[in-house]
Amino acid sequence: MYIYINNSLTPESEAKISIFDHGFLYGDGIFETMRAYNGTVFMIEEHIQRLFRSASLIGLDIKRDKDSIRSAVYETITKNSLKDAYIRVTVSRAYRACS
């Protein structure tokens, strides 16, 4: 299986996040779970809209636009040859060094 992480598709065995990632340490992030049926993600526009709304509520900059999120979702299900699947998009504040 391939995981879309840090702007690229990565084999599952190589997909890693830092233990210092604020999403991992503090739950400082957001997620949206979607469902694909026959290769089409159900209500993807609404899911992406909610993802961005959630990000704005906690002051999280996604650093990607809605089109690139949509493309990443479809690229991932295509690369994994999935037609029916659950998809979880997770956005973390990532690692931020203390100053």
C-alpha positions, 0 to 999 in steps of 0.5 A, spaced: 500 500 500 502 507 498 501 512 503 500 520 501 505 523 506 509 530 505 506 531 498 508 524 495 506 517 495 510 513 499 510 505 500 507 504 507 513 501 510 517 507 508 511 512 511 513 515 517 512 521 522 517 524 527 515 523 534 516 530 535 510 532 530 505 536 534 499 532 531 502 526 535 504 529 541 498 533 542 493 531 537 494 538 534 491 537 527 485 535 524 482 529 520 477 528 515 474 521 513 471 519 506 468 513 503 470 511 496 464 507 492 466 504 485 472 509 484 468 515 486 469 519 493 462 520 496 461 528 497 469 530 496 467 537 495 463 537 502 469 533 506 474 538 503 470 544 505 469 541 512 477 540 512 479 547 511 473 550 515 476 545 521 483 548 520 481 555 520 478 554 527 484 552 530 489 556 526 492 551 522 495 553 515 494 547 510 499 549 505 495 546 500 489 548 496 483 544 495 484 542 488 491 539 490 488 535 496 482 532 491 488 530 487 492 527 492 486 523 494 484 520 487 492 519 486 492 515 492 486 511 491 488 510 484 495 508 486 493 503 490 488 500 485 482 501 490 475 502 488 471 502 494 475 504 500 475 509 506 480 515 506 483 519 512 486 525 510 490 528 516 493 535 517 498 536 523 501 542 525 508 538 524 514 539 528 515 546 531 522 547 534 521 551 541 525 558 541 
